[in-house]
């Protein structure tokens, strides 16, 4: 049996990504649009890799499915919400901030344990651990797997996979960034 490979690809740049100054309600709309939008027409992979022999998976979010198709030209074999982005929380604060400042501030409060009407950080970590189980299972069945997902999801998947003995060969967290992990087959 030969080595197994899991490739994590971050989605391309979303069409709605902007950094406008927003109130908390404006930021809630920004997140909703971000999760539903198409890819920016100019967003293309930095370098094209051949994933012909890989089982293609994506998160259930629109931008990940579109990214998988734009990158590979092939239909996604499997789409699963376990691979969706870790929550972008939306706390009501009486300030106007740039959209990405909202993202970082809200995520910091979320990671620190502040709750809200959305998936908690601990729930998100448990979901990503289940996603990791599924990825390992798919890599056992298909040997080579490529997942089109999201920045934080990929970071946590990478962390959980390395704890399970997978070795990081390459790592890039930008839009279209690729993280390649490999694991040697068990010798009997």
Buried (B, 14 or more C-beta within 10 A) or exposed (E): EEEBBBBBBBBBBBBBBEEEEBBBEBBBEBBEBBBEBEBBEEBBBEEEBEBEEBBBBBBEBBBBBBBBBBBBEEEBBEBBEBBBBBBBBBBEBEEBBBBEBBBEBBBEBBBEEEEBEBBBBEEBBEBBBEBBEBBBEBBEEBBBBBBBBBBBBBBBBBEBBEEEEBEBEEBBBEBBBBBBBBBEEEEE
